[in-house]
Amino acid sequence: MEKSRDISALLKVMEALRSPDGGCPWDLEQTFETIAPYTLEEAAEVADAIARGDMLDLKDELGDLLLQVVFHARMAQEQGLFDFGSVVEAITAKMIRRHPHVFGNAGAKTQDEVNISWAQIKAQEKAERAAARAKAGMPPDEDSGVLAGVPAALPALARAVKLQSKASTVGFDWNDPLQVLAKNREECDELEAEIRQDNRAAINEEVGDLLFAVANLARHADVDAEAALRQTNEKFRRRFAYIETALVQRGIAPEDAGLVAMDALWDEAKAAERST
């Protein structure tokens, strides 16, 4: 099978991989549940390539993510549920439906107007989906409240921000970022109290509360929490690599250096970054 720019070639590759007659044993064993973690991982790698500004890597990672869509669609087709064409048809129809200001006669001209229209259309879709489920004798969606539609499988930080954003649509939110900052300090105080008591269960809960509050602070400060944390992770990796390199040059193993020496090298790394 030759390489091709046509999506049909990729669909044929997946069909061959999943074929009971000569297919790949690993691919044949997979299910929606076993593939889902890979789907999340590939989406994260796309975000990482974007954060690094590596467009060559981004091309490859987008291909890996597309493969995940093809894989899920193929398994669904085998079960008589839907196929890749149905996925394309559904998302195309959705985009046209949700952009009446582009494909219809709606007059939305600003981002705020577009957001209002988008929310109204989604609410209508939700009602129609509920009616369709009832007509088909299916139970209603388990999560049908304000916080509906926030997948539990999202990375915890991203899910926290989405939950908070949805709650804010009905007024459950602060109006002032400084109030959110005060809530962060309150959570820090509560965590400190539990640490002093060495209450392990409560410490776990308070750390979660603090992380949730920090995510909320990022949202109110108009900061992408995921992107900010990825940036800090990279900064930590870069500065720790500086420490390791400096220690190697001095003939010292990191585990033998001690915190004081490593902290001094950390300050050197910070100073070197600021001077460039």
Buried (B, 14 or more C-beta within 10 A) or exposed (E): EEEEEEEEEBBEBBBBBBEEEEBEEEBEEBEEEEBEEBBBEBBBBBBBBBBEEEEEBBEEBBEBBEBBBBBBBBBBBEEEEBBBEEBEEEEEEEEEBBBBBEEEEBEBEEEEEBEEBBEEBBEEEBEEEBEEEEEEEEEEEEEEEBEEEBEEEBBEBBBBBBBBBBBBEEEEBBEEBEEBBEBBEEBBEBBEEBBEEEEEEBBEBBBBBBBBBBBBBBBBEEEEBBEBBBEEEEEEEEBBEBBBEBBEEEEBEEEEBEEEBBEEBBEBBEEEEEEE
